Amino acid sequence: MVSATIISISRLVFEFRGDIPSKVVEQLIESVLVCLKSKTKEVIKSALGFLKVVISVMSREDLAPYARDLASGIVTWNEDNRRRFRYNVKVLFERLIRKFGYQTALKCVPEDHKKLVHNIHKTTQRLKRQKIISRAKNMGADTDDQDTLAPHMESYEALMFGSDDEDDNEAGPKKNVK
């Protein structure tokens, strides 16, 4: 029930992002950050999806007052569930870094987790460099590059329920150990 409520609220935030007062957004973020401490995987998954939607659809200016709360809330939850949702946490930090910049995101994270944010930043920078090198090599071969198209807003379903690499791996067949 809690999970379905969070999903419904995230849909409302997605649809009415410009009409929601900042006080309501603040209360929603605080409530969802509390839900991250739940032991139920469905609630945590919905809460992470809500945070993903909020980070994606809210403007930098509207989200700035909550950056510290978001960054600290993402990393301060149950250790077992953090392992289960580590890919989702990585995606959230990538979005925070894109939205606020590396230095600002690093300042918002508790001291114990700065190494994680630094590692995520290094990885994304490495991928950008590899993409630039690859694009330079293929410049003459491929003139209809899709990356040159204007970026578009992700759909709500893609934000909330997009497939994660780890979820795909866990759903696969498992070997029986004898």
N, C-alpha and C positions, 0 to 999 in steps of 0.2 A: 504494500500500500504506500509506504514512504517512497519507494523507488518510483512508482507510477506518478506520484505527486511531483517529485523532482523533475521527471521527464516532462510532465505537463507544464510546469513553471518554466522550464528551459525553452519549450516551444513558444510560450507567451513572450518571453524575453526576446527570442529570435524574431517573432512577428511584429512586436510592438516596441522595438529597441529605441526608437526616438521619442516615444510617448511616456516612458516609465520615469517617474521622478527619481532623483538621485538617492533620496532617503529610502525609498523602497528597494532600490538596487543594493544599497548598503545592507539592509536587513536580510535580503535574499542571500547575499554573499556570506554574511555571518552565519546564517542558518545552515547553508550548504556546507560550509567549512566544518561546522559541528557534526554534520552527517558523515564526513570523511572518517570520523573516529569510530563509526559503527563497525560491528563485526560481520555484518551481512554484506556479502560480495555484491549483490544486486544494488544495494543502496550506494555503496562506494562507486560502482560503475556509473550509476546515474549521476552522482555528485560530480564525478570527474567529467562526465559529458556536459553537465551544466556549466562547469568552469570553462570547458573548452568553448562552448557557445558564447559565454560572456566575454572571454578574452578575444574571440574572433569578431563579434559584432559590435562591441562597444568601442567608441573612439578612444584614442589615447588620452585625451583630456578628461573624458568622463571616467575612465578607469584608473587614472593616476592616483587618486586618493586611496584606492584599495590595493595598490600594487604590493605593498609590504604585507598586508593581510593575506593576499592570494599566495604570494611566494612562500610565506612561512606556513600557511595552512596546507599547502600541497605536500610539504615534507614532514609535517608533524602528525603522523598517524600510525596506526598499528603496523609493526614491523613485518608481520606475515603478509598482510595485504599489500604493503609497499612492494614486496617482491613480486607478488602476483600482478600488480598493475604498474610495474616499473616502466614499461613502454609508454603507457598513458601519461605518466609523470614526465617522461622525457619530452613527449609531444607538447605538453603544457608549458614546460620551460622553454622549448624552442619558440613557441608562440609569444611567451612573455619577452624573450630576448628580441624577437622581431618587432614587437610592439613598442618596447621601452628602450631597447639598446642593451648591450652587454653590461656596461658599467652600472646602469641603473638597476638592472635585474640582479646583479651581483650584490649591490648594496642592500637590496630588499630581503635577501636570503639569509637565514641564520648561519652563524659561523661554521657550524658542523657540516653544512651542506654546500658550502661555496665550491668545494672541489667538484661536486657533481655538475654544477652550473658551468664551471670553467671547462670541464670535459665536454659537455654538450656544445659549448661555444666552439671549442677546437674542432670537434667533429663536423659541425656545420660549415665552418670556414674551410676545412679540408675538402668537403664535398663541393663547395662553391668553386674552389680553385680547380678541382678535377673537371667540373662541368665547363668552366671557361676554357680549359686546355682542350677538352673534347670538342667544344663548339668551334674553336679556332682551327682544329684539324679538319673538321667536316664543313667548314665555311663554304667552300666551293662546291662540294658534292651535294648539299641539301639546301635549296633556296626556300622551301616552304617549311621553315622551322616553326613549330607550334609555340615555342617559348617567346616568340616575338609578338604573339597576340596579347591583347590587353587582359590582365588578370580578371577573373570573375569571382563573385561571391559564391562560396560553397553553399550547397543546399543544406537545409536543416538535417535531413537524414544522413548526409555525408559527414556532417559535424558530429552528430550524436552516435550514429551506429556504423560509421565507416569501419571497414575491416582493419584489424590490427595484426601485425605480423605474428606476435606472440599468440594471439587467440587462434590463428590459423594453425600454428604449430601444435598447440595443445589439443586441438580437435582431431588431429590426425590419429591413425591407428597406433596403438602402443604395443610394444613387445611384451610377451609374457616371460617372466624370469622364473626358471625352474630350479 
